[in-house]
Amino acid sequence: MRLTTAGESHGKALVAIIEGLPSHLKVDLEKINEDLAYRQSGFGRGARQKIEKDKAEILTGVRNGETLGSPVTLCIYNKDYANWSACMSDGACDTDIMEKKKLTKVRPGHADLTGVIKFAQSDARNILERASARETAIRVAAGGVYKQYLSALGVEIGGFVKEVCGVKDTGVYAFDELKKAKTTQVGMMDETADALAVERISALKKEGDTAGGVVELRVKGLKSGFGSMMTYAEKLDARLAQGLMSIQAIKGVEIGDGFRAAASSGKSVHDEIFADNKGGFYRATNRAGGIEGGMSNGEELVLKVAMKPIPTLMKGLKTVDYATGAEATAASERSDVCAIFALEIIAEAVVAQVLATVVSERLGGDTMQEACERYNRLP
């Protein structure tokens, strides 16, 4: 399987092409659009979410609700393009409006400065339009297709927000409880912590500041043996880390106990193995987070993702004007105060993409029937 996305934040549309899906996968567009609505939700989102009401369209590869085996193309049209077409058109643009929208006061923590140097641009808008987290909308849509592929095999993905700018949810939750997180304001399971996070975000908004946080992701139903220790490129944990680190603003990924394991001894870290009465094996603990030696071991996958505060602040930081070299205050593009609720949805989509790719590499199959039969035969 392979995913390609294209599109700019204020361009005509965002597009995804998924290659390698087997035929006869049932695709529920309503579930995809439900995830897109969740991505736009959560306390702390900005004004852009009031303009865009994201709905995905399927352009190719699906007929009568099922995949054909050909590439599947998804599209989300940007409603805000109507307000930007004069300076974002692929044809001749209005030079006066382009100059007005030009961004040279580059933002610390963003791709602006490095991007304009790398790509020899004079306007950071030519960088930020693609670097923007708006791109994640189409990744969520594609992730919805991947989640439906995995779900057909019995693999489910969930998660919740563990931390927002120092406010922590310290609870331990069963996988089946995680649906509650999508009904709270920030995405935390603990309602007291969720309310405190709302207060923290509100205070930061008044100060013109932003917040980051930590999301925990869980995967249930993935059998053992996906990924490989034979080459570093096949390691499941490496591929998941790469996928999650590709999300805008992500600065850290943990699997299982992660950094906490480094401060402990082997006796308190490694999961002891036991035989069951059916000829199989199990672990009484899951500190490894479901991955050992670069392979899934049959336990739940447990991953944590750390998001830095959004780099576009309403009260900009000190910077320079790239065009003149003069000291300046960073430009303030329309942005969010906190997008941690959205991150959980985006991270689910990325994990689904990685896992679907890894699973399909092992199972093969031109049809979903073949894939399901092969998965069910695995120990």
C-alpha atoms as a printed R data frame, in Angstrom:
    type eleno elety resid chain resno       x       y       z
1   ATOM     1    CA   MET     A     1   0.000   0.000   0.000
2   ATOM     2    CA   ARG     A     2   1.112   3.562  -0.608
3   ATOM     3    CA   LEU     A     3  -0.371   6.934   0.314
4   ATOM     4    CA   THR     A     4   0.315  10.209  -1.475
5   ATOM     5    CA   THR     A     5  -1.262  13.509  -0.423
6   ATOM     6    CA   ALA     A     6  -1.261  16.879  -2.164
7   ATOM     7    CA   GLY     A     7  -2.711  20.325  -1.629
8   ATOM     8    CA   GLU     A     8  -2.131  23.661   0.068
9   ATOM     9    CA   SER     A     9  -3.841  25.130   3.120
10  ATOM    10    CA   HIS     A    10  -5.688  27.821   1.133
11  ATOM    11    CA   GLY     A    11  -5.581  26.089  -2.239
12  ATOM    12    CA   LYS     A    12  -8.515  24.580  -4.109
13  ATOM    13    CA   ALA     A    13  -8.465  21.213  -2.421
14  ATOM    14    CA   LEU     A    14  -6.580  18.515  -0.549
15  ATOM    15    CA   VAL     A    15  -6.178  15.195  -2.330
16  ATOM    16    CA   ALA     A    16  -5.057  11.697  -1.329
17  ATOM    17    CA   ILE     A    17  -4.300   8.686  -3.525
18  ATOM    18    CA   ILE     A    18  -4.204   5.256  -1.872
19  ATOM    19    CA   GLU     A    19  -2.619   2.473  -3.886
20  ATOM    20    CA   GLY     A    20  -2.627  -1.227  -3.060
21  ATOM    21    CA   LEU     A    21  -6.020  -1.722  -1.431
22  ATOM    22    CA   PRO     A    22  -7.576  -5.114  -2.209
23  ATOM    23    CA   SER     A    23 -10.943  -5.321  -3.929
24  ATOM    24    CA   HIS     A    24 -14.239  -5.671  -2.054
25  ATOM    25    CA   LEU     A    25 -13.263  -3.566   0.962
26  ATOM    26    CA   LYS     A    26 -16.496  -1.936   2.100
27  ATOM    27    CA   VAL     A    27 -15.928   1.830   2.451
28  ATOM    28    CA   ASP     A    28 -18.274   3.788   4.707
29  ATOM    29    CA   LEU     A    29 -17.936   7.463   3.778
30  ATOM    30    CA   GLU     A    30 -20.037   8.519   6.786
31  ATOM    31    CA   LYS     A    31 -17.421   7.068   9.169
32  ATOM    32    CA   ILE     A    32 -14.674   8.948   7.334
33  ATOM    33    CA   ASN     A    33 -16.606  12.205   7.604
34  ATOM    34    CA   GLU     A    34 -17.267  11.514  11.281
35  ATOM    35    CA   ASP     A    35 -13.500  11.419  11.865
36  ATOM    36    CA   LEU     A    36 -13.121  14.640   9.888
37  ATOM    37    CA   ALA     A    37 -15.680  16.293  12.167
38  ATOM    38    CA   TYR     A    38 -13.787  15.064  15.232
39  ATOM    39    CA   ARG     A    39 -10.576  16.502  13.775
40  ATOM    40    CA   GLN     A    40 -12.195  19.939  13.693
41  ATOM    41    CA   SER     A    41 -13.458  19.603  17.272
42  ATOM    42    CA   GLY     A    42 -11.982  20.143  20.704
43  ATOM    43    CA   PHE     A    43 -11.575  23.158  22.946
44  ATOM    44    CA   GLY     A    44  -8.988  25.644  21.699
45  ATOM    45    CA   ARG     A    45  -9.541  25.417  17.949
46  ATOM    46    CA   GLY     A    46  -9.381  28.574  15.829
47  ATOM    47    CA   ALA     A    47 -11.608  30.470  13.412
48  ATOM    48    CA   ARG     A    48 -10.675  28.325  10.374
49  ATOM    49    CA   GLN     A    49 -12.838  25.524  11.769
50  ATOM    50    CA   LYS     A    50 -15.897  27.804  11.492
51  ATOM    51    CA   ILE     A    51 -15.261  28.231   7.773
52  ATOM    52    CA   GLU     A    52 -14.414  24.667   6.783
53  ATOM    53    CA   LYS     A    53 -16.931  21.872   7.349
54  ATOM    54    CA   ASP     A    54 -14.769  19.102   5.991
55  ATOM    55    CA   LYS     A    55 -16.424  16.409   3.926
56  ATOM    56    CA   ALA     A    56 -14.465  13.900   1.888
57  ATOM    57    CA   GLU     A    57 -15.423  12.897  -1.627
58  ATOM    58    CA   ILE     A    58 -14.366   9.640  -3.245
59  ATOM    59    CA   LEU     A    59 -13.279  10.346  -6.814
60  ATOM    60    CA   THR     A    60 -11.929   6.968  -7.951
61  ATOM    61    CA   GLY     A    61 -11.477   3.349  -6.982
62  ATOM    62    CA   VAL     A    62 -14.827   2.663  -5.278
63  ATOM    63    CA   ARG     A    63 -18.067   1.468  -6.849
64  ATOM    64    CA   ASN     A    64 -21.292   0.655  -5.025
65  ATOM    65    CA   GLY     A    65 -19.528   1.132  -1.678
66  ATOM    66    CA   GLU     A    66 -16.662  -1.305  -2.331
67  ATOM    67    CA   THR     A    67 -13.089  -0.897  -3.556
68  ATOM    68    CA   LEU     A    68 -12.238  -2.173  -7.026
69  ATOM    69    CA   GLY     A    69  -8.547  -2.897  -6.413
70  ATOM    70    CA   SER     A    70  -7.542   0.235  -8.327
71  ATOM    71    CA   PRO     A    71  -6.146   3.396  -6.690
72  ATOM    72    CA   VAL     A    72  -8.629   5.151  -4.422
73  ATOM    73    CA   THR     A    73  -8.653   8.942  -4.690
74  ATOM    74    CA   LEU     A    74 -10.098  11.128  -1.942
75  ATOM    75    CA   CYS     A    75 -10.687  14.870  -2.086
76  ATOM    76    CA   ILE     A    76 -11.589  17.596   0.410
77  ATOM    77    CA   TYR     A    77 -12.423  20.960  -1.129
78  ATOM    78    CA   ASN     A    78 -11.243  24.031   0.800
79  ATOM    79    CA   LYS     A    79 -14.171  26.403   1.229
80  ATOM    80    CA   ASP     A    80 -11.757  29.160   2.259
81  ATOM    81    CA   TYR     A    81 -10.230  29.072  -1.236
82  ATOM    82    CA   ALA     A    82 -12.993  31.428  -2.347
83  ATOM    83    CA   ASN     A    83 -11.440  34.086  -0.098
84  ATOM    84    CA   TRP     A    84  -7.904  33.385  -1.341
85  ATOM    85    CA   SER     A    85  -8.305  32.565  -5.042
86  ATOM    86    CA   ALA     A    86  -6.968  35.957  -6.159
87  ATOM    87    CA   CYS     A    87  -3.562  35.159  -4.681
88  ATOM    88    CA   MET     A    88  -3.595  31.319  -4.594
89  ATOM    89    CA   SER     A    89  -4.666  30.551  -8.155
90  ATOM    90    CA   ASP     A    90  -2.509  28.286 -10.321
91  ATOM    91    CA   GLY     A    91  -2.893  30.906 -13.037
92  ATOM    92    CA   ALA     A    92  -2.143  34.613 -12.925
93  ATOM    93    CA   CYS     A    93  -2.673  36.086  -9.459
94  ATOM    94    CA   ASP     A    94  -3.492  39.611  -8.365
95  ATOM    95    CA   THR     A    95  -0.057  41.044  -7.588
96  ATOM    96    CA   ASP     A    96  -1.418  43.641  -5.179
97  ATOM    97    CA   ILE     A    97  -3.191  40.987  -3.105
98  ATOM    98    CA   MET     A    98  -0.162  38.707  -3.296
99  ATOM    99    CA   GLU     A    99   1.961  41.504  -1.882
100 ATOM   100    CA   LYS     A   100  -0.588  42.143   0.866
101 ATOM   101    CA   LYS     A   101  -0.641  38.461   1.839
102 ATOM   102    CA   LYS     A   102   3.125  38.077   1.543
103 ATOM   103    CA   LEU     A   103   4.789  36.730   4.688
104 ATOM   104    CA   THR     A   104   8.387  37.683   5.419
105 ATOM   105    CA   LYS     A   105   8.281  38.016   9.218
106 ATOM   106    CA   VAL     A   106   9.118  34.357   9.680
107 ATOM   107    CA   ARG     A   107   7.705  32.487  12.687
108 ATOM   108    CA   PRO     A   108   9.972  30.713  15.181
109 ATOM   109    CA   GLY     A   109   9.177  27.005  15.402
110 ATOM   110    CA   HIS     A   110   7.663  26.903  11.927
111 ATOM   111    CA   ALA     A   111   9.040  25.851   8.546
112 ATOM   112    CA   ASP     A   112   9.068  29.473   7.319
113 ATOM   113    CA   LEU     A   113  12.728  30.513   7.460
114 ATOM   114    CA   THR     A   114  14.388  27.193   6.639
115 ATOM   115    CA   GLY     A   115  11.870  26.612   3.856
116 ATOM   116    CA   VAL     A   116  12.354  29.940   2.076
117 ATOM   117    CA   ILE     A   117  16.111  29.416   2.123
118 ATOM   118    CA   LYS     A   118  15.930  25.788   0.955
119 ATOM   119    CA   PHE     A   119  13.471  26.443  -1.885
120 ATOM   120    CA   ALA     A   120  14.798  29.901  -2.838
121 ATOM   121    CA   GLN     A   121  11.517  31.687  -2.135
122 ATOM   122    CA   SER     A   122  10.914  35.331  -1.289
123 ATOM   123    CA   ASP     A   123   7.488  34.699   0.262
124 ATOM   124    CA   ALA     A   124   7.147  32.255   3.169
125 ATOM   125    CA   ARG     A   125   3.556  31.625   2.069
126 ATOM   126    CA   ASN     A   126   4.994  29.316  -0.576
127 ATOM   127    CA   ILE     A   127   6.302  27.236   2.349
128 ATOM   128    CA   LEU     A   128   3.648  27.531   5.030
129 ATOM   129    CA   GLU     A   129   0.790  26.623   2.696
130 ATOM   130    CA   ARG     A   130   2.100  23.043   2.491
131 ATOM   131    CA   ALA     A   131   3.712  22.915   5.938
132 ATOM   132    CA   SER     A   132   0.378  23.820   7.530
133 ATOM   133    CA   ALA     A   133  -1.409  21.204   9.638
134 ATOM   134    CA   ARG     A   134  -4.391  21.729   7.332
135 ATOM   135    CA   GLU     A   135  -2.780  18.878   5.350
136 ATOM   136    CA   THR     A   136  -3.766  16.481   8.115
137 ATOM   137    CA   ALA     A   137  -7.415  16.701   7.071
138 ATOM   138    CA   ILE     A   138  -6.765  14.567   4.020
139 ATOM   139    CA   ARG     A   139  -4.588  12.195   6.050
140 ATOM   140    CA   VAL     A   140  -7.521  11.680   8.409
141 ATOM   141    CA   ALA     A   141  -9.751  10.897   5.424
142 ATOM   142    CA   ALA     A   142  -7.251   8.376   4.081
143 ATOM   143    CA   GLY     A   143  -6.796   6.990   7.583
144 ATOM   144    CA   GLY     A   144 -10.519   6.325   7.681
145 ATOM   145    CA   VAL     A   145 -10.135   3.942   4.740
146 ATOM   146    CA   TYR     A   146  -7.149   2.236   6.369
147 ATOM   147    CA   LYS     A   147  -9.083   1.877   9.638
148 ATOM   148    CA   GLN     A   148 -11.882   0.126   7.776
149 ATOM   149    CA   TYR     A   149  -9.382  -2.280   6.222
150 ATOM   150    CA   LEU     A   150  -7.972  -3.107   9.663
151 ATOM   151    CA   SER     A   151 -11.405  -3.335  11.250
152 ATOM   152    CA   ALA     A   152 -12.408  -5.970   8.695
153 ATOM   153    CA   LEU     A   153  -9.533  -8.057  10.112
154 ATOM   154    CA   GLY     A   154 -10.544  -7.404  13.724
155 ATOM   155    CA   VAL     A   155  -7.966  -4.676  14.468
156 ATOM   156    CA   GLU     A   156  -9.220  -1.524  16.202
157 ATOM   157    CA   ILE     A   157  -7.508   1.765  17.134
158 ATOM   158    CA   GLY     A   158  -8.400   4.169  19.947
159 ATOM   159    CA   GLY     A   159  -6.822   6.779  22.166
160 ATOM   160    CA   PHE     A   160  -7.174   9.718  24.516
161 ATOM   161    CA   VAL     A   161  -5.386  12.881  25.622
162 ATOM   162    CA   LYS     A   162  -3.028  12.293  28.562
163 ATOM   163    CA   GLU     A   163  -1.652  15.796  29.044
164 ATOM   164    CA   VAL     A   164  -2.256  19.421  28.051
165 ATOM   165    CA   CYS     A   165   0.399  21.981  28.962
166 ATOM   166    CA   GLY     A   166   1.179  20.286  32.299
167 ATOM   167    CA   VAL     A   167  -2.387  19.183  33.165
168 ATOM   168    CA   LYS     A   168  -2.294  15.358  33.306
169 ATOM   169    CA   ASP     A   169  -4.818  12.542  33.120
170 ATOM   170    CA   THR     A   170  -3.149   9.832  35.210
171 ATOM   171    CA   GLY     A   171  -5.901   7.222  34.891
172 ATOM   172    CA   VAL     A   172  -5.480   3.700  33.501
173 ATOM   173    CA   TYR     A   173  -8.252   2.736  31.099
174 ATOM   174    CA   ALA     A   174  -9.410  -0.376  29.270
175 ATOM   175    CA   PHE     A   175  -9.511  -0.156  25.490
176 ATOM   176    CA   ASP     A   176 -13.301  -0.344  25.374
177 ATOM   177    CA   GLU     A   177 -13.562   2.737  27.618
178 ATOM   178    CA   LEU     A   178 -11.652   5.004  25.255
179 ATOM   179    CA   LYS     A   179 -14.694   6.051  23.213
180 ATOM   180    CA   LYS     A   180 -15.566   8.403  26.077
181 ATOM   181    CA   ALA     A   181 -12.562  10.596  25.187
182 ATOM   182    CA   LYS     A   182 -14.306  11.784  22.021
183 ATOM   183    CA   THR     A   183 -17.184  13.200  24.089
184 ATOM   184    CA   THR     A   184 -15.096  15.477  26.353
185 ATOM   185    CA   GLN     A   185 -13.916  19.021  25.608
186 ATOM   186    CA   VAL     A   186 -10.189  18.354  25.349
187 ATOM   187    CA   GLY     A   187 -10.171  14.576  24.853
188 ATOM   188    CA   MET     A   188  -9.180  13.500  28.359
189 ATOM   189    CA   MET     A   189 -10.910  10.581  30.061
190 ATOM   190    CA   ASP     A   190 -10.795  12.126  33.534
191 ATOM   191    CA   GLU     A   191 -13.440  14.850  33.639
192 ATOM   192    CA   THR     A   192 -11.684  16.841  36.361
193 ATOM   193    CA   ALA     A   193  -8.444  16.902  34.385
194 ATOM   194    CA   ASP     A   194 -10.389  17.810  31.240
195 ATOM   195    CA   ALA     A   195 -11.962  20.815  33.002
196 ATOM   196    CA   LEU     A   196  -8.565  21.945  34.305
197 ATOM   197    CA   ALA     A   197  -7.151  21.690  30.794
198 ATOM   198    CA   VAL     A   198  -9.945  23.925  29.497
199 ATOM   199    CA   GLU     A   199  -9.024  26.510  32.125
200 ATOM   200    CA   ARG     A   200  -5.352  26.323  31.130
201 ATOM   201    CA   ILE     A   201  -6.135  26.751  27.443
202 ATOM   202    CA   SER     A   202  -8.445  29.697  28.184
203 ATOM   203    CA   ALA     A   203  -5.718  31.418  30.184
204 ATOM   204    CA   LEU     A   204  -3.198  30.897  27.380
205 ATOM   205    CA   LYS     A   205  -5.632  32.310  24.837
206 ATOM   206    CA   LYS     A   206  -5.933  35.523  26.846
207 ATOM   207    CA   GLU     A   207  -2.141  35.791  26.847
208 ATOM   208    CA   GLY     A   208  -1.918  35.212  23.082
209 ATOM   209    CA   ASP     A   209  -0.079  31.953  23.780
210 ATOM   210    CA   THR     A   210  -0.533  28.303  22.719
211 ATOM   211    CA   ALA     A   211  -0.475  24.809  24.216
212 ATOM   212    CA   GLY     A   212   0.756  21.353  23.287
213 ATOM   213    CA   GLY     A   213   0.225  18.013  24.978
214 ATOM   214    CA   VAL     A   214   0.507  14.229  24.938
215 ATOM   215    CA   VAL     A   215  -1.819  11.661  23.365
216 ATOM   216    CA   GLU     A   216  -1.906   7.932  24.133
217 ATOM   217    CA   LEU     A   217  -2.867   5.556  21.324
218 ATOM   218    CA   ARG     A   218  -3.894   1.932  21.671
219 ATOM   219    CA   VAL     A   219  -4.324  -0.842  19.115
220 ATOM   220    CA   LYS     A   220  -6.360  -3.933  19.924
221 ATOM   221    CA   GLY     A   221  -6.552  -7.166  17.933
222 ATOM   222    CA   LEU     A   222  -3.223  -7.036  16.088
223 ATOM   223    CA   LYS     A   223  -1.755 -10.537  16.021
224 ATOM   224    CA   SER     A   224   1.911 -11.302  16.629
225 ATOM   225    CA   GLY     A   225   4.622 -11.260  13.995
226 ATOM   226    CA   PHE     A   226   3.943  -8.021  12.103
227 ATOM   227    CA   GLY     A   227   7.172  -6.203  11.404
228 ATOM   228    CA   SER     A   228  10.569  -7.883  11.414
229 ATOM   229    CA   MET     A   229  13.948  -7.828  13.103
230 ATOM   230    CA   MET     A   230  15.694  -8.870   9.894
231 ATOM   231    CA   THR     A   231  16.279  -5.336   8.610
232 ATOM   232    CA   TYR     A   232  15.973  -2.024  10.429
233 ATOM   233    CA   ALA     A   233  13.548  -0.733   7.777
234 ATOM   234    CA   GLU     A   234  11.074  -3.514   8.609
235 ATOM   235    CA   LYS     A   235  10.906  -2.872  12.358
236 ATOM   236    CA   LEU     A   236   7.332  -2.103  13.335
237 ATOM   237    CA   ASP     A   237   8.263   0.337  16.105
238 ATOM   238    CA   ALA     A   238  10.564   2.227  13.734
239 ATOM   239    CA   ARG     A   239   7.846   2.530  11.114
240 ATOM   240    CA   LEU     A   240   5.254   3.680  13.628
241 ATOM   241    CA   ALA     A   241   7.653   6.244  15.071
242 ATOM   242    CA   GLN     A   242   8.431   7.576  11.595
243 ATOM   243    CA   GLY     A   243   4.750   7.845  10.730
244 ATOM   244    CA   LEU     A   244   3.835   9.640  13.939
245 ATOM   245    CA   MET     A   245   6.843  11.968  13.745
246 ATOM   246    CA   SER     A   246   5.679  13.002  10.273
247 ATOM   247    CA   ILE     A   247   2.653  14.740  11.820
248 ATOM   248    CA   GLN     A   248   3.101  18.502  12.083
249 ATOM   249    CA   ALA     A   249   4.283  19.719  15.543
250 ATOM   250    CA   ILE     A   250   5.183  16.226  16.858
251 ATOM   251    CA   LYS     A   251   8.420  16.210  18.849
252 ATOM   252    CA   GLY     A   252   8.372  12.845  20.606
253 ATOM   253    CA   VAL     A   253   7.082   9.265  20.346
254 ATOM   254    CA   GLU     A   254   7.122   6.612  23.075
255 ATOM   255    CA   ILE     A   255   6.255   2.928  22.797
256 ATOM   256    CA   GLY     A   256   5.203   1.167  25.968
257 ATOM   257    CA   ASP     A   257   7.045   2.488  29.005
258 ATOM   258    CA   GLY     A   258   9.364   4.458  26.720
259 ATOM   259    CA   PHE     A   259  11.696   6.804  28.571
260 ATOM   260    CA   ARG     A   260  10.458   5.580  31.931
261 ATOM   261    CA   ALA     A   261  11.976   2.171  31.165
262 ATOM   262    CA   ALA     A   262  15.416   3.769  30.906
263 ATOM   263    CA   ALA     A   263  15.239   4.736  34.589
264 ATOM   264    CA   SER     A   264  14.273   1.229  35.746
265 ATOM   265    CA   SER     A   265  16.015  -2.140  36.055
266 ATOM   266    CA   GLY     A   266  15.398  -5.107  33.798
267 ATOM   267    CA   LYS     A   267  13.322  -6.940  36.401
268 ATOM   268    CA   SER     A   268  10.783  -4.144  36.479
269 ATOM   269    CA   VAL     A   269  10.728  -3.516  32.725
270 ATOM   270    CA   HIS     A   270  10.612  -6.754  30.734
271 ATOM   271    CA   ASP     A   271   7.310  -8.610  30.402
272 ATOM   272    CA   GLU     A   272   7.549 -12.190  31.646
273 ATOM   273    CA   ILE     A   273   6.119 -14.872  29.336
274 ATOM   274    CA   PHE     A   274   3.688 -17.627  30.310
275 ATOM   275    CA   ALA     A   275   2.037 -20.549  28.488
276 ATOM   276    CA   ASP     A   276  -1.732 -20.820  28.404
277 ATOM   277    CA   ASN     A   277  -3.765 -24.037  28.357
278 ATOM   278    CA   LYS     A   278  -4.397 -23.787  24.624
279 ATOM   279    CA   GLY     A   279  -0.791 -24.100  23.484
280 ATOM   280    CA   GLY     A   280  -0.300 -20.357  23.196
281 ATOM   281    CA   PHE     A   281   1.627 -17.756  25.146
282 ATOM   282    CA   TYR     A   282   0.810 -14.557  26.992
283 ATOM   283    CA   ARG     A   283   2.406 -11.802  29.062
284 ATOM   284    CA   ALA     A   284   0.943 -10.727  32.389
285 ATOM   285    CA   THR     A   285   2.205  -7.154  31.810
286 ATOM   286    CA   ASN     A   286   2.645  -5.003  28.718
287 ATOM   287    CA   ARG     A   287   5.476  -2.596  29.463
288 ATOM   288    CA   ALA     A   288   6.899  -3.198  25.965
289 ATOM   289    CA   GLY     A   289   3.756  -1.691  24.473
290 ATOM   290    CA   GLY     A   290   3.017  -4.712  22.297
291 ATOM   291    CA   ILE     A   291   6.281  -4.661  20.331
292 ATOM   292    CA   GLU     A   292   9.406  -6.750  20.957
293 ATOM   293    CA   GLY     A   293  12.351  -7.000  18.582
294 ATOM   294    CA   GLY     A   294  10.611  -4.790  16.040
295 ATOM   295    CA   MET     A   295   7.596  -7.137  15.833
296 ATOM   296    CA   SER     A   296   4.092  -7.110  17.285
297 ATOM   297    CA   ASN     A   297   3.833  -9.685  20.068
298 ATOM   298    CA   GLY     A   298   0.043 -10.019  20.212
299 ATOM   299    CA   GLU     A   299  -0.484  -7.647  23.142
300 ATOM   300    CA   GLU     A   300  -2.136  -4.249  22.744
301 ATOM   301    CA   LEU     A   301   0.056  -1.651  21.076
302 ATOM   302    CA   VAL     A   302   0.574   1.328  23.382
303 ATOM   303    CA   LEU     A   303   2.066   4.512  21.939
304 ATOM   304    CA   LYS     A   304   2.404   8.058  23.232
305 ATOM   305    CA   VAL     A   305   2.821  11.129  21.039
306 ATOM   306    CA   ALA     A   306   4.119  14.506  22.261
307 ATOM   307    CA   MET     A   307   2.960  17.653  20.487
308 ATOM   308    CA   LYS     A   308   4.777  20.949  20.934
309 ATOM   309    CA   PRO     A   309   2.778  24.165  21.412
310 ATOM   310    CA   ILE     A   310   1.495  25.522  18.105
311 ATOM   311    CA   PRO     A   311   4.183  27.848  16.686
312 ATOM   312    CA   THR     A   312   1.768  30.521  15.447
313 ATOM   313    CA   LEU     A   313   1.145  32.775  18.449
314 ATOM   314    CA   MET     A   314  -1.394  35.584  18.475
315 ATOM   315    CA   LYS     A   315   1.254  37.662  20.252
316 ATOM   316    CA   GLY     A   316   4.197  36.857  18.028
317 ATOM   317    CA   LEU     A   317   7.718  36.088  19.213
318 ATOM   318    CA   LYS     A   318  10.840  38.020  18.276
319 ATOM   319    CA   THR     A   319  12.139  37.258  14.807
320 ATOM   320    CA   VAL     A   320  13.536  38.948  11.717
321 ATOM   321    CA   ASP     A   321  11.955  40.173   8.523
322 ATOM   322    CA   TYR     A   322  13.474  37.840   5.925
323 ATOM   323    CA   ALA     A   323  13.179  40.463   3.189
324 ATOM   324    CA   THR     A   324  15.066  43.206   5.066
325 ATOM   325    CA   GLY     A   325  16.953  41.469   7.863
326 ATOM   326    CA   ALA     A   326  15.419  43.903  10.359
327 ATOM   327    CA   GLU     A   327  14.190  42.875  13.792
328 ATOM   328    CA   ALA     A   328  10.460  42.136  13.814
329 ATOM   329    CA   THR     A   329   7.571  40.454  15.605
330 ATOM   330    CA   ALA     A   330   6.568  37.166  14.030
331 ATOM   331    CA   ALA     A   331   3.551  37.190  11.738
332 ATOM   332    CA   SER     A   332   0.261  35.995  13.219
333 ATOM   333    CA   GLU     A   333  -1.583  33.735  10.813
334 ATOM   334    CA   ARG     A   334  -5.057  32.561  11.831
335 ATOM   335    CA   SER     A   335  -4.412  29.578  14.074
336 ATOM   336    CA   ASP     A   336  -5.461  27.478  17.069
337 ATOM   337    CA   VAL     A   337  -4.573  27.853  20.726
338 ATOM   338    CA   CYS     A   338  -4.607  24.078  21.231
339 ATOM   339    CA   ALA     A   339  -5.266  21.250  18.774
340 ATOM   340    CA   ILE     A   340  -4.575  18.261  21.027
341 ATOM   341    CA   PHE     A   341  -8.086  16.792  20.554
342 ATOM   342    CA   ALA     A   342  -7.479  16.860  16.800
343 ATOM   343    CA   LEU     A   343  -4.055  15.273  17.235
344 ATOM   344    CA   GLU     A   344  -5.611  12.129  18.702
345 ATOM   345    CA   ILE     A   345  -7.749  11.696  15.577
346 ATOM   346    CA   ILE     A   346  -4.831  12.466  13.258
347 ATOM   347    CA   ALA     A   347  -2.545  10.049  15.103
348 ATOM   348    CA   GLU     A   348  -5.152   7.291  14.829
349 ATOM   349    CA   ALA     A   349  -5.190   7.842  11.068
350 ATOM   350    CA   VAL     A   350  -1.400   7.687  10.777
351 ATOM   351    CA   VAL     A   351  -1.161   4.539  12.915
352 ATOM   352    CA   ALA     A   352  -3.847   2.968  10.724
353 ATOM   353    CA   GLN     A   353  -1.856   3.838   7.591
354 ATOM   354    CA   VAL     A   354   1.333   2.272   8.942
355 ATOM   355    CA   LEU     A   355  -0.354  -0.851  10.282
356 ATOM   356    CA   ALA     A   356  -2.449  -1.428   7.162
357 ATOM   357    CA   THR     A   357   0.707  -1.194   5.071
358 ATOM   358    CA   VAL     A   358   2.627  -3.620   7.305
359 ATOM   359    CA   VAL     A   359  -0.288  -6.042   7.519
360 ATOM   360    CA   SER     A   360  -0.861  -6.055   3.754
361 ATOM   361    CA   GLU     A   361   2.828  -6.725   3.122
362 ATOM   362    CA   ARG     A   362   2.554  -9.944   5.099
363 ATOM   363    CA   LEU     A   363  -0.920 -11.053   4.019
364 ATOM   364    CA   GLY     A   364  -0.973 -10.000   0.377
365 ATOM   365    CA   GLY     A   365  -4.243 -10.852  -1.324
366 ATOM   366    CA   ASP     A   366  -6.092  -9.281  -4.226
367 ATOM   367    CA   THR     A   367  -9.417  -9.397  -2.397
368 ATOM   368    CA   MET     A   368 -10.556  -8.712   1.167
369 ATOM   369    CA   GLN     A   369 -11.731 -12.324   1.403
370 ATOM   370    CA   GLU     A   370  -8.181 -13.531   0.785
371 ATOM   371    CA   ALA     A   371  -6.753 -11.054   3.303
372 ATOM   372    CA   CYS     A   372  -9.261 -12.014   6.010
373 ATOM   373    CA   GLU     A   373  -8.760 -15.757   5.481
374 ATOM   374    CA   ARG     A   374  -4.985 -15.401   5.732
375 ATOM   375    CA   TYR     A   375  -5.216 -13.220   8.839
376 ATOM   376    CA   ASN     A   376  -7.556 -15.642  10.567
377 ATOM   377    CA   ARG     A   377  -5.140 -18.528   9.937
378 ATOM   378    CA   LEU     A   378  -2.345 -16.764  11.814
379 ATOM   379    CA   PRO     A   379  -1.663 -17.981  15.384
